């Protein structure tokens, strides 16, 4: 992932990770939660930009649909099914 983010994004993430580590060294629960939330937001921003750069979602060619193309048509049975028996040991 390091080659897909800008130096500014990497610096932002490293800074947020350092904040979380510093917060964990304390017993301040509110500070830990705030620093964790800030890290998560920064990470989401970076991953969103990587997703946009990859062109995903805009005709990536992947078809993740479930089911047949025409739901009213049944798919023909597959002939390569191998039946067998098993024993539990």
Secondary structure, 3 states (H helix, E strand, C coil): CCCCCCHHHHHHHHHHHHHHHHHHCCCCHHHHHHHHHHHHHHHHHHHHHHHHHHCCCCCCCCCCCCCCCCCCCCCCCCCCCCCCCCCCC
